[in-house]
Amino acid sequence: MITVKIGSDQFQYASSIRLEEIASKYAGPFYAAKVNNRLRELSFELTYDATVELLDYHSVDSTRIYATSMRYLICMAFSRVYPELQIKFSNSISMGIYGRAINGEVNPSMIARIVEEMHYIIKQDLPIVRKKETINKISRYYSSKGLNDKVETLKYRKEKVNIYVCDGYINYMYGYMVPSTRYLTEFELFYYSPGFLARFPRIEANGQIPEFNDSPRFLRVLNRAENWAINCDADMIYKINKKIEAHREVEFVNMCETLHNNQLCTLGEIISGDIDNIRLIAIAGPSSSGKTTFCRRLEIELLTRGVRPFPISIDNYYLPAEQAPIDEFGKPDFEHVSALDLELFNQNIADLIAGKPVSLPIFDFKEHVRKFSEPQVITSKNPIIIEGIHALNDKLTSFIPSDKKFKIYISPFAQINIDNNNPINLTDLRLLRRIVRDLQFRNTSPEKTLSMWSSVRRGEYKWIYPFIENANFIYNSELTYEICVLKKYALTALRNIPNDSEYYVTANRLIKFLKYFKDINDWLVPCNSLLREFIGKSVFEH
């Protein structure tokens, strides 16, 4: 007899039972489940007493499973309609998955045909079955299909690997899947030159397909990052691992660091070349983008060109808690732009640009009172630099004409894949950075960092991402070698999360992901590297 607990409900079964059958008792849709705090597919056969939590779109894990299954479905449709094409997925654009053919071209009519085939496959309700096969057998299969990226990746796996089979189609997406094609009814797929964009329900949109917002500048940055990685043989994990096996770590690290230097040089040329007009440099980016180190290195770059930036901390302009807007939970919302003294901030910036002496506020966090500095005066060679979550929002700097502002968006845009069908999630890179940094410098446990992450992400979607396309410059703060360095720090931290923690599922997923990478010693990381902001011993720490 098997006893299953779901919330306050309890069921008993005489023999084993699939989670999918249990889920059918409730109003879904559900896409996965936690069984005794372990993530399981709905096809999982339960043979023991368990506490089960059914996961719908309020779970980031089920959202990820839906996305993984959608990639599988798209590849399956291409294999049926255009079997000669090999599909590569890149990272998200407008909360969707961008894909393209790497050995040919697609056009709008071809994508329409793929959509038609996807609907046909979904309507057939075909089971997606997980099987365990030997590496040798699957490698031979992939070789016969000309999928060398998968063959090379499998060399870093152990003797056996899981695959998924659906009506004769075989692929593995390095993640859990839904049990049948009938679960994948909600999606959009359309031509997005020179490839296509797949969109599906997201947790950030409360289980709906988000509104599409075109992001041409964002896409150009992703394309540049991918082209650089391809040209440097670093667009796949197995290629990175081969560099390490060939003892080319020094070369690889310095290639990545030089890319950062080149971006800083370009920024320095642009700003110094228009310094008579640029009076305010505004910098924003999501959590763990490396903003602190970037600001210091940009300042140094500008100093070499005779430009002396004048930094102002936005933190000193926060209103008292009783004057802050109230969030949906009835608490002060300090992430809201109106939590800042916008009038004072704008007036201070405008007066400084006009050459007037200004006493700037300094918020004393111990006494919780605002004090003021001695009067400050700047010249035309002293552009003001501000950095913060609202820096790109014109409401923060409404007194300043647009032609006087230079906006910089910073974030890591890694374009690394496990194989062509499986891109690395950009958000996971920032999460790993934050876990390592919080533990080292803020005495914050990985569990605490993970508990805050969903709130951090909500703030980013609300206050940062809507303004990306307004930036004058997008700085890619990713270092393609960095996960090889972060690995040892992150693994130690994540392995300390107990298996009864609500964050164990996420920790376990990240641990499996990190194991794909070979190690690079952190002593190879330059002292002024942006990566030092997270692992320590930065020249800028003191």
Phi and psi in degrees as a GROMACS rama.xvg file:
@    title "Ramachandran Plot"
@    xaxis  label "Phi"
@    yaxis  label "Psi"
@TYPE xy
-111.641  129.989  ILE-2
-106.365  126.794  THR-3
-120.635  126.119  VAL-4
-108.161  128.421  LYS-5
-130.267  104.307  ILE-6
61.4957  -125.644  GLY-7
-89.4739  -4.1244  SER-8
-88.185  151.096  ASP-9
-139.91  132.938  GLN-10
-127.554  152.029  PHE-11
-126.846  139.27  GLN-12
-129.885  142.43  TYR-13
-75.5499  -24.374  ALA-14
-144.377  -174.827  SER-15
-60.4888  153.632  SER-16
-148.268  141.885  ILE-17
-76.1045  145.431  ARG-18
-61.3071  -32.1093  LEU-19
-59.6219  -39.0699  GLU-20
-68.9339  -38.7014  GLU-21
-64.5574  -43.1669  ILE-22
-62.9755  -27.4236  ALA-23
-65.3509  -14.7768  SER-24
-75.2945  -13.5044  LYS-25
-118.779  158.335  TYR-26
-77.8687  110.937  ALA-27
-86.6492  -145.635  GLY-28
-83.0821  147.141  PRO-29
-117.284  149.894  PHE-30
-126.048  -11.204  TYR-31
-166.541  -177.352  ALA-32
-153.695  156.251  ALA-33
-101.347  128.471  LYS-34
-117.377  111.3  VAL-35
50.4157  42.2651  ASN-36
69.6804  19.7782  ASN-37
-114.822  133.222  ARG-38
-68.9653  130.358  LEU-39
-134.292  149.083  ARG-40
-73.6545  157.488  GLU-41
-68.0964  -15.8722  LEU-42
-80.4356  -4.05076  SER-43
-64.5678  134.543  PHE-44
-92.7966  115.144  GLU-45
-86.6244  124.021  LEU-46
-123.732  10.3811  THR-47
-147.656  165.624  TYR-48
-62.0878  139.418  ASP-49
-157.649  153.33  ALA-50
-100.151  123.84  THR-51
-116.609  135.747  VAL-52
-119.888  116.055  GLU-53
-80.1741  136.253  LEU-54
-111.902  122.453  LEU-55
-109.805  -156.476  ASP-56
-74.4898  0.291767  TYR-57
-82.9611  -0.708684  HIS-58
-109.211  130.138  SER-59
-65.8684  -28.4084  VAL-60
-67.8332  -42.9931  ASP-61
-70.0791  -33.1983  SER-62
-61.2209  -42.4768  THR-63
-65.4374  -40.3246  ARG-64
-63.6166  -40.4115  ILE-65
-62.5648  -43.7495  TYR-66
-63.6116  -42.6038  ALA-67
-62.0191  -43.5433  THR-68
-65.3958  -34.9692  SER-69
-65.1815  -40.2043  MET-70
-62.7055  -40.5861  ARG-71
-60.6191  -45.7936  TYR-72
-63.2241  -42.1508  LEU-73
-62.5995  -45.6913  ILE-74
-63.2018  -38.0467  CYS-75
-63.3474  -43.7793  MET-76
-62.917  -42.6466  ALA-77
-63.4089  -39.4945  PHE-78
-63.2204  -27.6926  SER-79
-84.2207  -40.7296  ARG-80
-94.202  -43.52  VAL-81
-130.324  69.1885  TYR-82
-62.5005  -17.7123  PRO-83
-77.0754  -15.9078  GLU-84
-89.7174  137.78  LEU-85
-103.997  129.426  GLN-86
-103.015  134.966  ILE-87
-120.867  130.406  LYS-88
-100.55  137.574  PHE-89
-108.837  -162.746  SER-90
-88.4965  178.564  ASN-91
-70.9806  141.352  SER-92
-129.589  125.049  ILE-93
50.6763  44.6218  SER-94
57.2946  34.0462  MET-95
-130.096  175.906  GLY-96
-105.64  124.096  ILE-97
-91.6894  135.046  TYR-98
-138.457  161.398  GLY-99
-157.294  163.564  ARG-100
-88.5025  131.003  ALA-101
-94.0792  -7.61991  ILE-102
-128.012  29.9067  ASN-103
174.201  -168.1  GLY-104
-122.751  153.757  GLU-105
-119.574  159.349  VAL-106
-138.726  171.751  ASN-107
-56.1296  -39.6711  PRO-108
-68.5163  -34.7651  SER-109
-65.2766  -42.0072  MET-110
-66.7884  -37.4627  ILE-111
-61.286  -37.6862  ALA-112
-67.5234  -36.8509  ARG-113
-65.134  -42.2646  ILE-114
-60.2946  -42.6611  VAL-115
-60.6106  -42.5854  GLU-116
-68.4145  -37.8365  GLU-117
-61.4519  -44.5683  MET-118
-62.2582  -37.8932  HIS-119
-64.5917  -43.8421  TYR-120
-64.3004  -41.625  ILE-121
-62.6083  -43.6458  ILE-122
-63.7436  -29.3593  LYS-123
-73.3889  -13.9387  GLN-124
54.6564  55.9231  ASP-125
-83.4358  131.215  LEU-126
-67.868  141.655  PRO-127
-107.579  108.659  ILE-128
-108.586  129.195  VAL-129
-87.5317  134.091  ARG-130
-134.276  151.002  LYS-131
-102.728  125.554  LYS-132
-130.67  162.55  GLU-133
-74.6247  152.252  THR-134
-59.367  -42.8002  ILE-135
-60.0761  -44.2196  ASN-136
-65.4213  -45.2964  LYS-137
-70.6174  -34.7871  ILE-138
-62.7394  -40.7165  SER-139
-63.8517  -39.3906  ARG-140
-63.9656  -48.6777  TYR-141
-64.155  -36.2243  TYR-142
-62.3073  -39.8097  SER-143
-64.9637  -24.6549  SER-144
-92.7614  -2.25696  LYS-145
75.1264  21.1143  GLY-146
-95.3233  71.6704  LEU-147
-66.5782  -27.5579  ASN-148
-61.0602  -39.3125  ASP-149
-72.5881  -37.7965  LYS-150
-61.3982  -46.1048  VAL-151
-65.9161  -37.6268  GLU-152
-66.0557  -38.1017  THR-153
-64.6056  -19.9789  LEU-154
-64.6481  -18.8006  LYS-155
-100.297  10.9393  TYR-156
-102.608  168.269  ARG-157
-82.5289  -160.53  LYS-158
-64.1448  -33.6472  GLU-159
-125.25  159.118  LYS-160
-145.619  148.809  VAL-161
-81.9863  139.905  ASN-162
-128.691  165.541  ILE-163
-121.331  134.024  TYR-164
-119.948  130.766  VAL-165
-139.885  107.957  CYS-166
52.2565  42.0206  ASP-167
90.7687  -15.3744  GLY-168
-82.4164  132.522  TYR-169
-120.278  129.634  ILE-170
-164.646  163.378  ASN-171
-135.279  126.57  TYR-172
-107.508  16.3215  MET-173
54.0383  42.703  TYR-174
-174.778  166.926  GLY-175
-72.0018  160.492  TYR-176
-130.68  162.192  MET-177
-74.7086  158.73  VAL-178
-78.3688  -15.7166  PRO-179
-155.084  157.03  SER-180
-66.4319  -20.3873  THR-181
-66.7251  -14.5923  ARG-182
-76.4553  -11.1636  TYR-183
-105.88  38.3666  LEU-184
-74.1815  -25.4857  THR-185
-95.6938  106.711  GLU-186
-165.793  162.717  PHE-187
-128.927  139.793  GLU-188
-140.521  121.985  LEU-189
-145.598  158.357  PHE-190
-65.4954  133.192  TYR-191
-142.244  93.983  TYR-192
-49.3594  133.207  SER-193
-95.1516  17.0992  PRO-194
-127.777  -131.267  GLY-195
-149.016  161.499  PHE-196
-124.284  126.683  LEU-197
-106.577  130.75  ALA-198
-131.555  146.997  ARG-199
-153.567  171.008  PHE-200
-59.1173  144.564  PRO-201
-129.355  149.993  ARG-202
-62.8314  -32.9847  ILE-203
-67.7683  -20.0347  GLU-204
-109.754  24.9984  ALA-205
56.2502  43.0174  ASN-206
79.6773  11.4285  GLY-207
-108.078  163.948  GLN-208
-76.1106  120.5  ILE-209
-64.1676  156.598  PRO-210
-62.5862  137.07  GLU-211
-79.7085  128.908  PHE-212
-123.782  114.889  ASN-213
-62.6917  139.264  ASP-214
-135.04  67.3181  SER-215
-63.2106  -37.8044  PRO-216
-69.5886  -39.4906  ARG-217
-60.0576  -44.572  PHE-218
-63.5843  -39.1447  LEU-219
-61.8742  -39.7523  ARG-220
-64.892  -43.0206  VAL-221
-62.1006  -41.6587  LEU-222
-64.5195  -40.6095  ASN-223
-62.8307  -42.929  ARG-224
-62.6506  -42.7907  ALA-225
-67.161  -42.9902  GLU-226
-61.5011  -40.7966  ASN-227
-62.5813  -45.7586  TRP-228
-63.0077  -40.0302  ALA-229
-65.7261  -46.1301  ILE-230
-62.391  -29.057  ASN-231
-99.5591  12.1879  CYS-232
53.2461  49.5848  ASP-233
-138.431  24.5278  ALA-234
-91.2844  -5.09189  ASP-235
-129.984  148.423  MET-236
-59.8863  -41.0765  ILE-237
-64.4237  -30.9061  TYR-238
-69.8105  -39.3117  LYS-239
-63.4575  -44.9023  ILE-240
-61.0454  -36.6063  ASN-241
-65.2146  -34.616  LYS-242
-61.8766  -42.5298  LYS-243
-68.0731  -41.6097  ILE-244
-62.5432  -29.8706  GLU-245
-88.6534  8.63558  ALA-246
59.1721  42.6362  HIS-247
-109.282  27.8851  ARG-248
-63.2429  -42.1614  GLU-249
-61.3761  -45.6469  VAL-250
-59.8067  -46.6471  GLU-251
-64.9214  -46.9356  PHE-252
-58.5581  -45.0685  VAL-253
-72.5611  -28.668  ASN-254
-61.4915  -45.848  MET-255
-66.2022  -42.8816  CYS-256
-65.7528  -35.5438  GLU-257
-64.461  -34.6066  THR-258
-61.689  -40.6909  LEU-259
-62.4397  -45.5864  HIS-260
-59.4317  -40.6636  ASN-261
-64.8283  -38.8998  ASN-262
-64.9545  -41.0219  GLN-263
-64.4408  -39.5073  LEU-264
-62.6945  -43.6648  CYS-265
-61.0722  -44.6724  THR-266
-60.4369  -44.5367  LEU-267
-59.2828  -41.4722  GLY-268
-64.4222  -43.6165  GLU-269
-64.0952  -48.6429  ILE-270
-69.8182  -46.7278  ILE-271
-67.1118  -30.216  SER-272
-71.3662  -17.6543  GLY-273
-127.774  30.965  ASP-274
-66.5212  -23.4381  ILE-275
-68.0071  -22.8741  ASP-276
-103.551  -36.5232  ASN-277
-77.6994  113.448  ILE-278
-114.322  -15.4281  ARG-279
-138.631  124.567  LEU-280
-107.19  115.702  ILE-281
-110.299  126.981  ALA-282
-123.307  129.546  ILE-283
-144.813  155.007  ALA-284
-176.849  161.279  GLY-285
-69.5618  171.365  PRO-286
-54.5751  138.763  SER-287
65.0338  33.5766  SER-288
-86.6641  -11.8997  SER-289
91.6002  30.0433  GLY-290
-62.8198  -38.2655  LYS-291
-62.0179  -51.7735  THR-292
-66.6773  -39.4611  THR-293
-58.2131  -44.7545  PHE-294
-61.3727  -41.6732  CYS-295
-66.7018  -41.4888  ARG-296
-72.0711  -33.0636  ARG-297
-66.3582  -40.5631  LEU-298
-58.8712  -44.3632  GLU-299
-65.0814  -41.5384  ILE-300
-58.4655  -42.706  GLU-301
-71.0862  -35.9217  LEU-302
-60.3298  -35.9596  LEU-303
-66.4577  -15.1783  THR-304
-107.282  14.4026  ARG-305
79.3307  14.453  GLY-306
-106.871  126.025  VAL-307
-112.555  97.823  ARG-308
-65.0225  152.48  PRO-309
-119.497  100.666  PHE-310
-78.4862  140.898  PRO-311
-128.223  130.603  ILE-312
-86.5025  120.746  SER-313
-65.0598  -26.7685  ILE-314
-57.4225  -26.2944  ASP-315
-76.2634  -2.55978  ASN-316
-109.182  12.0755  TYR-317
-69.312  137.991  TYR-318
-75.0524  160.314  LEU-319
-58.2336  152.408  PRO-320
-53.9485  -36.827  ALA-321
-70.2086  -14.7885  GLU-322
-101.684  -3.18847  GLN-323
-76.2774  151.289  ALA-324
-61.0785  157.53  PRO-325
-101.363  133.734  ILE-326
-84.7742  -175.208  ASP-327
-68.7706  -12.5658  GLU-328
-99.2448  5.44984  PHE-329
80.1141  16.3302  GLY-330
-112.43  158.997  LYS-331
-59.263  131.121  PRO-332
-100.109  93.9304  ASP-333
-80.2187  -5.96458  PHE-334
-87.3264  -14.349  GLU-335
-68.9182  141.529  HIS-336
-61.8328  -29.3612  VAL-337
-79.1701  1.45211  SER-338
-77.4973  -6.64034  ALA-339
-100.526  152.324  LEU-340
-79.1009  83.0233  ASP-341
-63.9517  -39.2963  LEU-342
-64.5888  -46.2575  GLU-343
-64.9147  -43.0281  LEU-344
-61.3674  -48.6527  PHE-345
-61.8945  -41.9471  ASN-346
-65.1628  -41.6875  GLN-347
-61.1952  -45.2416  ASN-348
-63.8198  -46.0451  ILE-349
-62.4481  -42.155  ALA-350
-66.6943  -40.2792  ASP-351
-62.5231  -44.3499  LEU-352
-62.6484  -33.3351  ILE-353
-76.8987  -3.42892  ALA-354
86.925  11.0688  GLY-355
-84.1997  149.511  LYS-356
-72.091  134.602  PRO-357
-133.066  130.412  VAL-358
-90.182  113.753  SER-359
-88.7261  145.476  LEU-360
-71.4871  146.959  PRO-361
-131.861  113.642  ILE-362
-84.682  122.632  PHE-363
-88.552  104.701  ASP-364
-73.8896  -18.5222  PHE-365
-76.6873  -46.3111  LYS-366
-92.2427  -8.82257  GLU-367
55.4286  43.5503  HIS-368
-132.698  156.635  VAL-369
-97.2014  127.693  ARG-370
-115.16  176.258  LYS-371
-133.093  146.291  PHE-372
-81.2292  173.792  SER-373
-65.8003  153.234  GLU-374
-55.2523  134.36  PRO-375
-113.626  142.379  GLN-376
-132.746  136.977  VAL-377
-124.523  165  ILE-378
-114.788  -177.588  THR-379
-66.9866  -16.73  SER-380
-91.7804  7.78075  LYS-381
-119.266  74.6242  ASN-382
-64.3086  139.008  PRO-383
-77.0189  136.445  ILE-384
-114.674  127.679  ILE-385
-124.732  148.929  ILE-386
-141.255  130.976  GLU-387
169.207  173.992  GLY-388
-60.2241  -29.3515  ILE-389
-105.333  10.7515  HIS-390
-60.2682  -29.9694  ALA-391
-89.8368  -5.55733  LEU-392
-82.1018  118.169  ASN-393
-63.1776  -18.7744  ASP-394
-64.1492  -29.5965  LYS-395
-70.2414  -31.3801  LEU-396
-127.006  45.2703  THR-397
-66.3833  -21.629  SER-398
-78.0149  -13.2368  PHE-399
-101.337  124.718  ILE-400
-58.9355  147.405  PRO-401
-58.6949  -37.1125  SER-402
-72.595  -7.40559  ASP-403
-94.5617  -7.09867  LYS-404
-107.849  141.198  LYS-405
-124.624  114.379  PHE-406
-102.956  132.558  LYS-407
-122.005  125.597  ILE-408
-104.389  130.606  TYR-409
-123.439  134.012  ILE-410
-168.057  154.077  SER-411
-80.7098  123.275  PRO-412
-112.27  68.8462  PHE-413
-66.2693  133.006  ALA-414
-121.747  65.0908  GLN-415
-115.271  135.975  ILE-416
-116.327  152.679  ASN-417
-71.3265  -48.5141  ILE-418
-148.848  -176.094  ASP-419
-58.1901  -32.4946  ASN-420
-87.9602  -5.772  ASN-421
-133.081  91.751  ASN-422
-79.5174  155.957  PRO-423
-81.5498  138.835  ILE-424
-74.7788  125.95  ASN-425
-60.0946  -37.4994  LEU-426
-65.5907  -34.8169  THR-427
-62.1313  -36.1685  ASP-428
-63.1276  -46.011  LEU-429
-66.5062  -36.514  ARG-430
-63.5168  -42.074  LEU-431
-63.6229  -42.2938  LEU-432
-56.9604  -46.1172  ARG-433
-68.9198  -39.8283  ARG-434
-58.5537  -45.9244  ILE-435
-65.9832  -46.9872  VAL-436
-65.0078  -46.0048  ARG-437
-61.2521  -38.9441  ASP-438
-70.0227  -38.7079  LEU-439
-77.5058  -40.3979  GLN-440
-115.389  -14.1694  PHE-441
-122.13  5.19997  ARG-442
51.7915  38.3979  ASN-443
-108.304  126.726  THR-444
-70.0826  156.696  SER-445
-57.3163  -36.9171  PRO-446
-62.0459  -41.3083  GLU-447
-65.6332  -42.3692  LYS-448
-60.7931  -45.0851  THR-449
-65.4127  -33.0807  LEU-450
-68.041  -27.0438  SER-451
-89.9612  -14.3501  MET-452
-63.0876  -40.3027  TRP-453
-64.0127  -37.7587  SER-454
-67.0518  -41.1472  SER-455
-58.7399  -45.8539  VAL-456
-64.1533  -39.446  ARG-457
-60.6765  -42.1155  ARG-458
-63.5481  -37.4834  GLY-459
-65.3444  -44.7478  GLU-460
-64.2062  -31.5751  TYR-461
-85.1694  -39.0284  LYS-462
-115.881  -9.47857  TRP-463
-118.322  -56.318  ILE-464
-58.4486  -33.9408  TYR-465
-63.4602  -13.7119  PRO-466
-109.701  5.92577  PHE-467
-59.415  -45.5441  ILE-468
-67.5923  -13.2232  GLU-469
-86.7241  -5.28719  ASN-470
-71.1118  145.527  ALA-471
-80.0144  -25.5471  ASN-472
-148.406  133.804  PHE-473
-109.866  118.38  ILE-474
-99.8418  122.004  TYR-475
-87.2374  107.79  ASN-476
-91.127  8.52085  SER-477
-73.9226  140.133  GLU-478
-117.301  113.064  LEU-479
-59.1399  -22.8663  THR-480
-86.6358  -7.89486  TYR-481
-65.2904  -34.5456  GLU-482
-63.8426  -30.9045  ILE-483
-63.8633  -26.5965  CYS-484
-89.6306  -44.6961  VAL-485
-63.4986  -24.1175  LEU-486
-50.1299  -52.7928  LYS-487
-66.6329  -35.3438  LYS-488
-67.8821  -46.6376  TYR-489
-69.3602  -40.2703  ALA-490
-60.9878  -43.8265  LEU-491
-59.5799  -43.1499  THR-492
-68.495  -46.9324  ALA-493
-68.7706  -32.8239  LEU-494
-69.9739  -14.9914  ARG-495
-83.2638  -6.20959  ASN-496
-79.6349  119.531  ILE-497
-67.761  155.77  PRO-498
-73.443  -5.82448  ASN-499
-97.8642  4.2384  ASP-500
-76.6073  147.166  SER-501
-67.9904  -12.5949  GLU-502
-102.571  7.88139  TYR-503
-63.6714  -38.8911  TYR-504
-59.9843  -46.261  VAL-505
-64.7953  -44.2509  THR-506
-59.9399  -43.7988  ALA-507
-64.5698  -39.4196  ASN-508
-63.4891  -43.6128  ARG-509
-67.4493  -36.713  LEU-510
-61.6062  -46.1726  ILE-511
-60.7532  -39.6148  LYS-512
-65.3721  -44.4165  PHE-513
-64.0722  -29.4653  LEU-514
-67.261  -15.4743  LYS-515
-70.1508  -22.7979  TYR-516
-95.2834  141.993  PHE-517
-83.175  158.672  LYS-518
-82.2886  147.536  ASP-519
-123.882  131.293  ILE-520
-64.1924  136.655  ASN-521
-72.0353  -13.495  ASP-522
-69.0194  -13.3655  TRP-523
-79.8917  -11.706  LEU-524
-78.6092  122.407  VAL-525
-58.4782  152.358  PRO-526
-67.1033  -21.1493  CYS-527
-103.683  10.6622  ASN-528
-65.9742  145.57  SER-529
-59.7153  -30.5046  LEU-530
-63.7967  -27.4578  LEU-531
-63.4706  -21.8645  ARG-532
-61.3681  -23.0618  GLU-533
-106.626  -32.735  PHE-534
-100.553  -11.9775  ILE-535
99.6899  172.555  GLY-536
64.9133  35.2452  LYS-537
-77.9372  144.001  SER-538
-65.0308  -18.4309  VAL-539
-91.8969  -1.37106  PHE-540
-62.0057  -34.0027  GLU-541
